[in-house]
Every structure is written in structure tokens, then in C-alpha cells.
């Protein structure tokens, strides 16, 4: 493995883009973009010119003095979308494929066998946001649940996950991590093999982030016995895959491990920082509310623990980014409900390092993912009860 660079140009771009405007003006700009459905086009080459145009636009539209409360005053709401076809689904991964597609990959679906009621699937499906329709695409090369997936430059990268171990022996059945990695090109509809994950770093349900054409995996689960009170093995390791060179990179020792092992956490990359939110510390009883932060432009500085703690510690949550905020949904391990599932929606402001309540889910669930697209957060499928066995085909969107 070769030594990772510091991505100086990309980092300077982020510092310029996020440093020109204070938070109030940034929020006012989002009002304009939301109202007129305009793209945000700041680039390193025209950043000053673009910001000048933005300010003129604010003045011309008469919203130059609009209060940031414009966005906060509106109550968020839920809207049901076309359900997932073929099978209800949980423990899958969801990603956004620009310009207007949501992809769900893998997971577990109902099985006709009484002895093994749920089975891992290689199924991949695409959802068209404009058309509100689903289509089935080429299956993953391997059936995986909790797959680690990211989108870079229009391609999907599948970097390990959990596979069925001894599925023909229900009493010994388990999910075990694999190192297999693949790339999917939507233009050809085909999968290509990539370099396997480094030895000892296989896992599923990692926190996944993308920055400067590189994919970051933090923590995850390496093994889960499916028997009652079965063994769970959780990791703290951090891996980086370079989609340009096709190689796994060496990670500086300061960033090589999370401060504590974690799986089923929420993840987000905003600017040049990666956030790992909540998750589990070895099993469903070890719920955590921490927020770990890594500056992807300064890996040598290592992981930091934010002061703001998640109000409702949970694992198996979904996380979607809107602006500089991370919205977290649902999760597993709620002993106060018969289902064992959380319904809370809580939002983390990465600028203020503060949490706030944002209501409750229309359908509380866990074992799913969320993706933020144009100010909305989409959440397909998930589990309705603790420990699996109750997947849903429900698909809804959280709007503001």
C-alpha cells in the first residue's frame, strides 16, 4: 500500500467555499436556491464571481433581508412514495446516484423456509425520483447484507459486507465479513472486480464517506452469530480506497482507528470532515451517542470527539445530510417500546456542534439508510422490529 496524500487542492477549495459566508448568509442563500430551484455552483476558479452573483440575486429578489427563520418555521412532513417492489427489505444500503436516482443494494428478504425465515440477497434496485418508479438492475456478484457502498463519479463501489455463513445449518448460522470489492458502471450495467479489502479489515455496516474521489470506511461489524445471545464482533479500523488508482491506501496511525469500536453508526461527510454518529459498541446493548469527527485534509490530527452528544443514543439508525446538518432517523435498541425500535428524528448542526429534535418518523424502523437530495431525505425499507424478521417495503421522504 502507498502513502496517502493530503489532497491540498480539494481541501483549500472547501476552506474557501465554506469560509466566505457566515452561517446566516449561507442560510439566506439556501432560501433563494430552495425557492427558485437553482444549483449551488461555487468552484475554486469562480468562487468570488459566483458569490457576488449570489448576493446580487438576493437583492434583486427582495429576499436579501429574509430571516433564516424562513426555513426553520416550516414544519417538516412525511410523504409516502412507491413501495420497494419484489420483496420487503432491511439491512440493505442506500446511495444517491446523480442526477436523480436512488439505489438500494443487498440486505435481507423473507425466505420460504421456516428454519431460515430471512435470507441475504444480491438484489439491486434503482428508484427514479422524477418518475416515482423502480427498476431492477444487475444483481451484485455476491449476496451481502450490510454492504459498504459509495458513489464516486457516477459509479457504484461495493467494498465488502456481511455474507451468509453456514446457511444450511440454522443452529450454527452466522453473518461473516468478506473482503470482496466490486465496481458497478450504470452505463454498461456490469460489475467489475476490484482489489480486495486489506487483510484483517473485512467488515460490513461500516460508516462510509466520500471525499476527493476516495472512499472512507470507519468501524463496522466483522461477525454476527444469529443464534439467541450470539456473539457480535465489532471493529474500530479505518480503511481508505482510492477510486483513481484502484488501490487501498495506507492510513496514518492517528486516523487508523476510531476512538472506540463502532458498528451500525450514522455517517456523513460535510466539507472536508467526516462524521460518525451514534452506533453500537459490541451488540445491541451497547448503544452510543457520540459524534466522532475526522478532518480528511489532516488525517495526522486523528479522530476527535465532538462535545455535542446525540440526545437519543442508538444503533441501526439512518442518517441523511441537508446543508451543514445531519438528520438521524430511527434505530434499534429501544427498551421503552415493544418493537424495540426508535422513532426519533434528531438533527445535528455540524457548525454549532448542537443537536435538536426534528419530530418522529411516520413509520419507525431500523436497518435502513437515508440519503439527502435537494433538501429532502429519502428512506427506503427497513426493519419494524428489533433483531430482524420484520422487513418493510415502505418508502417515504422527509421534507421541509
C-alpha positions as CSV (number, residue, x, y, z in Angstrom):
1,X,0.0,0.0,0.0
2,X,1.2,3.5,-0.8
3,X,1.2,6.6,1.5
4,X,-1.9,8.7,1.3
5,X,-1.7,12.4,0.2
6,X,-3.3,15.3,1.9
7,X,-5.5,16.4,-1.0
8,X,-4.2,20.0,-0.7
9,X,-6.2,21.4,-3.6
10,X,-9.5,19.9,-2.6
11,X,-9.0,21.0,1.0
12,X,-8.3,24.6,0.0
13,X,-11.4,24.6,-2.1
14,X,-13.5,23.6,0.8
15,X,-11.9,26.1,3.1
16,X,-12.7,28.9,0.6
17,X,-16.2,27.8,-0.1
18,X,-17.2,27.4,3.5
19,X,-15.3,30.4,4.8
20,X,-16.6,33.1,2.5
21,X,-20.1,33.3,4.0
22,X,-21.2,33.2,7.6
23,X,-23.9,30.8,8.6
24,X,-26.7,33.4,8.4
25,X,-25.8,34.4,4.9
26,X,-25.4,30.8,3.9
27,X,-28.9,30.0,5.1
28,X,-30.3,33.0,3.3
29,X,-28.7,31.7,0.1
30,X,-30.3,28.3,0.7
31,X,-33.6,30.2,0.8
32,X,-33.0,31.5,-2.7
33,X,-31.9,28.2,-4.0
34,X,-34.8,26.4,-2.5
35,X,-37.3,29.0,-3.8
36,X,-36.0,29.1,-7.4
37,X,-34.6,25.5,-7.5
38,X,-31.1,26.8,-8.5
39,X,-27.9,24.7,-8.3
40,X,-25.2,25.7,-6.0
41,X,-22.2,26.3,-8.2
42,X,-19.2,27.6,-6.2
43,X,-15.9,26.4,-7.6
44,X,-12.3,27.2,-6.9
45,X,-12.0,29.1,-10.2
46,X,-15.0,31.4,-10.0
47,X,-15.7,31.5,-6.3
48,X,-15.7,35.3,-5.8
49,X,-17.6,35.9,-9.0
50,X,-20.3,33.3,-8.0
51,X,-20.7,34.7,-4.5
52,X,-21.1,38.2,-6.0
53,X,-23.9,36.9,-8.2
54,X,-25.5,35.2,-5.3
55,X,-25.6,38.4,-3.3
56,X,-27.0,40.4,-6.3
57,X,-29.6,37.7,-6.6
58,X,-30.6,38.1,-3.0
59,X,-31.0,41.8,-3.5
60,X,-32.9,41.6,-6.8
61,X,-35.4,39.0,-5.4
62,X,-36.1,41.1,-2.4
63,X,-35.0,38.4,0.0
64,X,-31.7,39.9,0.9
65,X,-33.1,40.6,4.4
66,X,-35.1,37.4,4.7
67,X,-34.7,35.9,8.1
68,X,-33.0,32.5,8.4
69,X,-36.2,31.5,10.4
70,X,-37.8,31.3,6.9
71,X,-36.6,27.7,6.8
72,X,-37.0,26.9,10.4
73,X,-40.6,28.0,10.7
74,X,-41.9,25.4,8.3
75,X,-42.8,22.1,9.9
76,X,-41.2,19.0,8.4
77,X,-43.5,16.4,6.9
78,X,-43.5,12.9,5.5
79,X,-44.7,11.7,2.1
80,X,-45.2,8.1,1.1
81,X,-43.5,7.0,-2.2
82,X,-43.9,4.0,-4.4
83,X,-43.0,0.9,-2.2
84,X,-40.0,-1.2,-2.9
85,X,-41.1,-3.9,-5.4
86,X,-40.5,-7.7,-5.2
87,X,-39.6,-8.0,-1.6
88,X,-39.7,-6.1,1.7
89,X,-36.1,-5.3,2.7
90,X,-33.8,-4.4,5.6
91,X,-30.1,-4.4,6.4
92,X,-29.5,-3.1,2.8
93,X,-27.6,0.0,1.8
94,X,-29.0,3.1,0.0
95,X,-27.0,5.6,-2.0
96,X,-27.7,8.5,-4.3
97,X,-26.6,8.2,-7.9
98,X,-26.7,11.7,-9.6
99,X,-28.6,13.2,-11.2
100,X,-31.8,11.7,-9.9
101,X,-31.5,8.0,-8.9
102,X,-31.6,6.3,-5.6
103,X,-30.0,2.8,-5.4
104,X,-30.6,0.1,-2.8
105,X,-28.3,-2.9,-2.7
106,X,-28.3,-6.2,-0.8
107,X,-29.8,-6.7,2.6
108,X,-32.1,-9.5,3.8
109,X,-35.5,-10.5,2.5
110,X,-38.2,-13.0,3.6
111,X,-37.4,-16.7,2.8
112,X,-39.9,-19.5,2.4
113,X,-38.0,-21.7,4.8
114,X,-39.4,-21.8,8.3
115,X,-36.0,-22.7,9.7
116,X,-34.3,-19.7,8.0
117,X,-37.1,-17.1,7.6
118,X,-34.8,-14.4,6.3
119,X,-32.1,-14.8,3.6
120,X,-29.4,-12.5,2.3
121,X,-30.0,-11.2,-1.2
122,X,-27.8,-9.8,-4.1
123,X,-30.7,-7.7,-5.4
124,X,-30.0,-4.2,-6.6
125,X,-32.8,-1.8,-7.5
126,X,-32.9,1.8,-8.8
127,X,-35.6,4.4,-7.9
128,X,-36.2,7.3,-10.3
129,X,-37.0,10.4,-8.2
130,X,-38.8,12.3,-11.1
131,X,-40.9,9.3,-12.1
132,X,-41.5,7.7,-8.7
133,X,-40.8,4.3,-10.3
134,X,-38.5,1.3,-9.5
135,X,-36.4,-0.8,-11.8
136,X,-34.2,-3.9,-11.1
137,X,-30.6,-3.8,-12.2
138,X,-27.8,-6.4,-12.5
139,X,-27.5,-8.2,-9.2
140,X,-24.4,-7.8,-7.0
141,X,-21.8,-10.5,-7.7
142,X,-22.3,-11.8,-4.2
143,X,-25.3,-11.8,-1.8
144,X,-24.4,-9.4,1.0
145,X,-26.2,-7.8,3.9
146,X,-24.9,-4.6,5.5
147,X,-22.8,-3.9,2.3
148,X,-20.4,-0.9,2.3
149,X,-21.4,1.1,-0.8
150,X,-20.4,4.5,-2.1
151,X,-20.9,6.5,-5.3
152,X,-17.9,8.3,-7.0
153,X,-18.0,9.9,-10.4
154,X,-21.2,8.1,-11.5
155,X,-20.1,4.6,-10.5
156,X,-21.1,2.4,-7.5
157,X,-18.4,0.9,-5.3
158,X,-19.2,-2.2,-3.3
159,X,-16.5,-2.7,-0.7
160,X,-17.2,-5.8,1.4
161,X,-20.1,-6.6,3.6
162,X,-21.6,-9.5,5.6
163,X,-22.3,-12.8,3.9
164,X,-24.2,-15.9,5.0
165,X,-22.1,-18.4,6.9
166,X,-23.4,-21.9,7.1
167,X,-26.9,-21.0,5.9
168,X,-27.8,-24.7,5.6
169,X,-27.2,-25.2,9.4
170,X,-29.8,-22.9,11.2
171,X,-28.4,-23.8,14.6
172,X,-24.9,-22.5,13.6
173,X,-25.9,-19.8,11.1
174,X,-24.0,-16.5,11.2
175,X,-23.1,-13.5,9.1
176,X,-19.3,-13.1,8.5
177,X,-17.5,-10.2,6.8
178,X,-15.9,-10.7,3.3
179,X,-13.1,-8.7,1.6
180,X,-14.6,-8.9,-1.9
181,X,-14.9,-5.5,-3.6
182,X,-16.6,-4.5,-6.9
183,X,-17.4,-1.6,-9.1
184,X,-20.7,-1.1,-11.0
185,X,-20.9,1.0,-14.1
186,X,-24.5,2.1,-14.8
187,X,-23.6,3.0,-18.4
188,X,-22.8,-0.6,-19.2
189,X,-24.9,-2.3,-16.5
190,X,-21.9,-4.5,-15.5
191,X,-19.8,-5.3,-12.4
192,X,-16.0,-5.3,-12.4
193,X,-13.8,-6.9,-9.7
194,X,-11.6,-4.6,-7.6
195,X,-8.7,-5.2,-5.2
196,X,-9.9,-7.0,-2.1
197,X,-10.0,-5.1,1.2
198,X,-6.7,-5.3,3.2
199,X,-6.2,-8.4,5.3
200,X,-7.9,-8.1,8.7
201,X,-10.1,-5.2,7.6
202,X,-13.2,-7.0,6.2
203,X,-16.4,-5.9,7.8
204,X,-20.0,-4.8,7.0
205,X,-22.1,-1.9,8.2
206,X,-19.1,0.5,8.3
207,X,-19.6,4.2,8.4
208,X,-19.0,5.2,4.8
209,X,-17.9,8.6,3.4
210,X,-16.6,10.0,0.1
211,X,-14.1,12.9,-0.3
212,X,-11.8,13.8,-3.2
213,X,-12.5,10.5,-5.1
214,X,-11.6,8.5,-2.1
215,X,-13.9,6.3,-0.1
216,X,-13.5,6.1,3.7
217,X,-14.8,3.2,5.8
218,X,-14.8,3.6,9.6
219,X,-15.6,0.8,12.1
220,X,-18.2,-1.9,11.3
221,X,-19.2,-5.4,12.2
222,X,-17.0,-8.4,11.3
223,X,-19.2,-11.3,12.6
224,X,-22.7,-11.8,14.0
225,X,-24.0,-15.1,15.3
226,X,-27.7,-15.4,14.5
227,X,-28.4,-17.6,17.5
228,X,-30.1,-16.0,20.6
229,X,-27.4,-14.2,22.6
230,X,-25.0,-14.9,19.7
231,X,-21.5,-13.4,19.5
232,X,-21.0,-10.0,17.9
233,X,-17.6,-8.8,16.8
234,X,-17.2,-5.0,16.1
235,X,-14.3,-3.1,14.6
236,X,-12.7,0.3,15.0
237,X,-10.5,0.1,11.9
238,X,-10.4,2.8,9.2
239,X,-9.8,2.0,5.6
240,X,-9.4,4.2,2.5
241,X,-9.9,3.2,-1.1
242,X,-8.6,5.4,-3.9
243,X,-11.0,5.1,-6.9
244,X,-8.5,6.7,-9.2
245,X,-5.5,4.4,-8.5
246,X,-7.7,1.4,-7.7
247,X,-5.6,0.8,-4.5
248,X,-6.2,0.6,-0.8
249,X,-4.2,3.4,0.9
250,X,-2.1,3.4,4.0
251,X,-3.8,5.3,6.7
252,X,-1.8,7.4,9.2
253,X,-1.7,5.7,12.7
254,X,-3.5,8.7,14.2
255,X,-6.5,8.1,12.0
256,X,-6.3,4.3,11.6
257,X,-8.8,3.6,14.4
258,X,-12.0,5.2,15.8
259,X,-11.7,6.1,19.5
260,X,-13.9,3.1,20.3
261,X,-15.2,0.2,18.2
262,X,-18.4,1.0,16.5
263,X,-21.0,-0.6,14.1
264,X,-24.4,0.4,12.8
265,X,-23.5,4.1,13.1
266,X,-24.7,7.0,11.0
267,X,-22.1,8.7,8.7
268,X,-21.8,11.9,6.8
269,X,-19.1,14.0,5.0
270,X,-19.7,17.7,5.1
271,X,-16.9,19.9,3.7
272,X,-13.7,18.1,4.4
273,X,-14.9,16.5,7.6
274,X,-16.3,13.0,8.2
275,X,-18.8,12.4,11.0
276,X,-19.5,9.1,12.6
277,X,-22.7,9.4,14.7
278,X,-24.0,7.1,17.4
279,X,-23.9,3.4,16.7
280,X,-23.3,0.3,18.8
281,X,-20.4,-0.8,20.9
282,X,-20.4,-4.6,20.6
283,X,-24.1,-5.7,20.5
284,X,-27.5,-4.1,20.8
285,X,-27.0,-3.3,24.5
286,X,-24.0,-1.0,23.8
287,X,-25.8,2.0,22.4
288,X,-23.7,5.1,21.9
289,X,-24.5,8.8,21.3
290,X,-21.0,10.0,20.4
291,X,-20.0,12.0,17.4
292,X,-16.5,11.3,16.1
293,X,-15.0,13.7,13.6
294,X,-12.1,13.3,11.2
295,X,-10.6,16.2,9.1
296,X,-10.0,14.4,5.8
297,X,-7.5,17.1,4.9
298,X,-5.4,16.5,8.1
299,X,-5.5,12.8,8.9
300,X,-2.5,13.1,11.1
301,X,-4.6,15.1,13.5
302,X,-6.6,12.0,14.2
303,X,-10.2,11.5,15.3
304,X,-11.8,14.0,17.6
305,X,-14.9,13.5,19.8
306,X,-17.4,16.3,19.4
307,X,-18.9,18.0,22.5
308,X,-22.4,17.6,21.2
309,X,-23.8,14.2,22.2
310,X,-26.8,12.6,20.5
311,X,-29.9,13.1,22.7
312,X,-31.1,9.5,22.0
313,X,-28.1,7.1,21.8
314,X,-28.9,4.3,19.2
315,X,-27.6,2.0,16.6
316,X,-29.0,0.9,13.3
317,X,-30.0,4.5,12.6
318,X,-30.3,6.2,9.2
319,X,-28.5,9.5,8.5
320,X,-29.1,12.0,5.7
321,X,-27.3,15.3,5.0
322,X,-29.1,18.6,4.3
323,X,-26.8,21.5,4.0
324,X,-24.5,21.5,7.1
325,X,-26.8,19.4,9.1
326,X,-27.1,15.7,9.6
327,X,-30.6,14.3,10.2
328,X,-30.8,11.0,12.0
329,X,-33.8,8.6,11.9
330,X,-35.0,5.7,13.9
331,X,-32.7,2.9,15.1
332,X,-32.7,-0.2,17.2
333,X,-32.4,-1.0,20.9
334,X,-35.3,0.9,22.3
335,X,-36.3,-0.9,25.5
336,X,-39.2,1.5,26.1
337,X,-41.2,0.1,23.2
338,X,-42.5,-3.3,22.5
339,X,-41.0,-3.3,19.0
340,X,-37.5,-2.3,20.3
341,X,-37.3,0.4,17.5
342,X,-36.7,4.1,17.9
343,X,-38.9,6.6,16.1
344,X,-37.0,9.8,16.9
345,X,-35.7,12.2,14.3
346,X,-32.8,14.3,15.6
347,X,-30.7,16.8,13.7
348,X,-27.0,17.6,14.3
349,X,-25.7,21.0,13.4
350,X,-22.1,20.5,12.4
351,X,-21.3,24.2,12.6
352,X,-22.8,24.8,16.1
353,X,-22.0,21.3,17.4
354,X,-25.5,21.0,18.7
355,X,-28.4,18.6,18.5
356,X,-32.2,19.3,18.2
357,X,-35.3,17.3,17.9
358,X,-37.0,17.2,14.4
359,X,-40.1,15.2,15.3
360,X,-40.7,11.5,14.8
361,X,-40.8,9.1,11.9
362,X,-44.1,8.3,10.2
363,X,-43.1,4.7,10.4
364,X,-40.3,4.0,13.0
365,X,-37.8,1.5,11.8
366,X,-34.1,0.4,11.8
367,X,-31.7,-1.4,9.5
368,X,-32.1,1.1,6.6
369,X,-30.2,4.1,5.1
370,X,-31.2,7.6,4.4
371,X,-30.0,9.9,1.6
372,X,-30.4,13.7,1.4
373,X,-31.2,15.0,-2.1
374,X,-32.1,18.7,-2.8
375,X,-33.3,19.4,0.7
376,X,-35.3,16.1,1.1
377,X,-34.3,12.9,2.9
378,X,-35.3,9.6,1.3
379,X,-35.6,6.4,3.4
380,X,-36.5,3.1,1.7
381,X,-37.4,-0.1,3.6
382,X,-36.0,-1.1,7.0
383,X,-37.0,-3.4,9.9
384,X,-40.1,-2.8,12.0
385,X,-38.9,-4.9,15.0
386,X,-35.7,-5.4,16.9
387,X,-33.3,-8.1,15.6
388,X,-34.7,-8.5,12.2
389,X,-37.5,-10.7,10.8
390,X,-39.9,-7.8,10.1
391,X,-38.7,-6.0,6.9
392,X,-40.9,-3.5,5.2
393,X,-41.3,-2.3,1.6
394,X,-42.4,1.1,2.8
395,X,-40.6,4.1,1.2
396,X,-41.0,7.7,2.3
397,X,-39.4,11.0,2.1
398,X,-38.9,13.6,4.8
399,X,-39.4,17.2,3.5
400,X,-39.0,20.6,5.0
